[in-house]
Amino acid sequence: MIQNEQQKMVDAAITSRRSIRAYLPKPVAREDIESILDVAARAPSGTNTQPWKVYVLTGAARDRLSSEVLRAHNDPALSRQHAEEYAYYPREWVAPYIDRRRKVGWDLYALLGLTRENKAGMHAQHGRNYAFFDAPVGMIFTIGRIMEQGSWLDYGMFLQNIMVAARARGLDTCPQAAFTQYHKIIAEVLSLPPNEMVVCGMSLGYADPDKIENSLVTEREPVSAFAQFIE
């Protein structure tokens, strides 16, 4: 019975995790953030390298970074001067990945009443990434430039641990690769050492239950579609 209850709690934390794009102004206690990161640091990493580094931003620090990135995002000429340091997405899209990408994008825009013709509305919605969707806590994650692909796999497990540990505490998150385009601005604002590379950002806070965008639940393929059992 104890094992069943533990299983339910862990499964609930995992399956209730969603990318939340609107937050309440309710602050998150520093001890909760530290507790989440302490738990997340138990993620496995090759030979215990622990390749993660986290910059936790609140208040004026979060606002300053958001302001600087949004200034570039909203200036087409300035925005074109910035590009990602690594390819998060494939350079050539094929099915079924492009179909899933398009569906989740248009499902979100449909909830927000945005059509294909409303380029300004879509630009503004994308820009909300850089305000951390108004979450009280923003995080920027970096990795040492000397680290290779295996360490990036480790990093993914660390990020997942953060998001699951947050759910266990009634908090929500949104991992954000959108920040990588503006890594130069982030490096300047946060005074990052040159040997660190921006991995992604993340919003952390309490979900606003009244915001329509938070009703989005993405579809997942059944196990039979991606797993083969070989005996």
CORVEN-V669902 format. One record per helix or strand. SS is the DSSP state (@ for helix, = for strand). FROM is the first residue (numbers start at 1). TO is the last residue. If there is no record, write none. Layout:
ss = [SS & SS]
from = [FROM & FROM]
to = [TO & TO]
//
This chain:
ss = [@ & = & = & @ & @ & = & @ & @ & @ & @ & = & @ & = & @ & = & = & @ & @]
from = [2 & 19 & 23 & 30 & 46 & 53 & 59 & 76 & 97 & 119 & 137 & 149 & 172 & 177 & 196 & 207 & 212 & 223]
to = [15 & 19 & 23 & 40 & 48 & 57 & 73 & 79 & 111 & 134 & 144 & 168 & 176 & 190 & 205 & 207 & 215 & 226]
//
